[in-house]
Amino acid sequence: MRKPQKTKELKGIDLFFHWTGNSPDALAAKLKTIETAGLELSMITNRGIKVWPGGFPETFCTDHWRCRFMPAKDTFIDQRKIIGLFLTATLAGLELIKTENLYAFDGVDAFSLGQGQ
């Protein structure tokens, strides 16, 4: 017998970028320009370490950055908003290399929080 279907809710998206800069603050400033349709940058990690906001300048960073976008308060996220975010990132010259949608099932987050979240 099958278990009942769980309620699935899209909560946010992680966009992974190839970026050769070394300042998380500079990347965050660039990413803030692509925020669209109520999706806001909430965190940047590099090698699993949170580097923005409030990272440590001595953290060694590679060219692979995870950037988490979450809906602004009182807004929602859907596939159209994600596509819009992809488009604005591409038009801004950012190289998107991977994405991961962030879901909750029956109200329980099914994704890892970043360090310090």
C-alpha positions as CSV (number, residue, x, y, z in Angstrom):
1,M,0.0,0.0,0.0
2,R,1.3,3.4,-0.9
3,K,1.8,6.1,1.6
4,P,-0.2,9.3,1.2
5,Q,1.3,12.0,-1.0
6,K,3.2,14.6,1.0
7,T,2.5,18.3,0.4
8,K,5.5,19.7,-1.5
9,E,6.4,23.4,-1.3
10,L,9.1,25.2,-3.2
11,K,10.9,27.4,-0.6
12,G,13.9,28.8,-2.5
13,I,16.8,28.1,-4.8
14,D,20.5,27.6,-4.7
15,L,22.3,28.9,-7.7
16,F,25.9,27.8,-8.2
17,F,28.2,30.2,-10.1
18,H,31.7,29.9,-11.6
19,W,33.2,33.2,-10.5
20,T,36.9,34.0,-10.3
21,G,36.7,37.0,-8.0
22,N,37.9,36.6,-4.4
23,S,35.6,38.9,-2.5
24,P,32.3,37.5,-1.3
25,D,31.1,41.1,-0.8
26,A,31.8,42.0,-4.4
27,L,29.9,38.9,-5.6
28,A,27.0,39.8,-3.3
29,A,26.9,43.3,-4.7
30,K,26.7,41.9,-8.2
31,L,24.0,39.3,-7.1
32,K,21.9,42.0,-5.5
33,T,21.6,43.6,-8.9
34,I,19.8,40.4,-10.3
35,E,17.3,40.1,-7.5
36,T,14.0,39.9,-9.2
37,A,10.3,39.2,-8.6
38,G,10.6,39.1,-4.9
39,L,13.6,36.7,-4.7
40,E,16.4,38.0,-2.5
41,L,20.0,36.8,-1.9
42,S,20.1,35.4,1.6
43,M,23.5,33.6,1.7
44,I,26.7,32.8,-0.2
45,T,28.8,29.8,0.7
46,N,32.1,28.5,-0.7
47,R,33.3,25.0,0.0
48,G,30.5,24.7,2.5
49,I,31.5,27.7,4.5
50,K,29.2,30.7,4.8
51,V,31.2,33.7,3.4
52,W,28.3,36.2,3.1
53,P,26.8,37.9,5.0
54,G,29.2,38.0,7.9
55,G,32.0,35.7,6.6
56,F,35.6,35.8,7.7
57,P,38.0,37.5,5.2
58,E,40.6,34.8,5.8
59,T,38.4,32.0,4.4
60,F,40.1,30.4,1.4
61,C,37.6,30.5,-1.5
62,T,37.6,28.7,-4.8
63,D,35.8,29.7,-8.0
64,H,32.6,27.7,-7.2
65,W,30.0,29.7,-5.2
66,R,26.7,28.6,-3.9
67,C,24.2,31.6,-3.7
68,R,20.9,31.0,-1.9
69,F,17.9,33.0,-3.0
70,M,14.7,33.0,-0.9
71,P,11.4,34.8,-1.4
72,A,11.0,38.2,0.2
73,K,8.6,38.4,3.1
74,D,5.0,37.9,2.1
75,T,5.9,36.7,-1.4
76,F,6.2,33.2,-2.9
77,I,8.5,31.5,-5.4
78,D,7.5,29.5,-8.5
79,Q,9.2,28.2,-11.6
80,R,8.6,31.5,-13.6
81,K,10.4,33.5,-11.0
82,I,13.3,31.1,-11.1
83,I,13.5,31.4,-14.9
84,G,13.5,35.2,-14.5
85,L,16.4,34.9,-12.0
86,F,18.3,32.7,-14.5
87,L,17.8,35.2,-17.2
88,T,18.9,38.2,-15.2
89,A,22.0,36.3,-14.0
90,T,22.9,35.5,-17.6
91,L,22.3,39.0,-18.8
92,A,24.5,40.3,-15.9
93,G,27.4,38.1,-17.2
94,L,27.3,35.5,-14.4
95,E,28.1,32.0,-15.3
96,L,25.5,29.7,-13.8
97,I,26.8,26.1,-13.5
98,K,24.3,24.3,-11.4
99,T,21.0,24.8,-9.6
100,E,19.1,23.1,-6.7
101,N,15.5,23.9,-5.8
102,L,14.8,24.0,-2.1
103,Y,11.7,22.2,-1.0
104,A,9.7,21.4,2.2
105,F,7.5,18.3,2.5
106,D,4.6,18.6,4.8
107,G,6.1,21.8,6.2
108,V,9.5,20.3,7.0
109,D,12.5,21.7,5.1
110,A,14.1,19.0,3.0
111,F,17.4,20.9,2.4
112,S,20.4,21.8,4.5
113,L,20.8,25.1,6.1
114,G,24.0,26.9,5.5
115,Q,26.5,27.3,8.3
116,G,25.3,30.0,10.6
117,Q,21.7,30.0,9.3
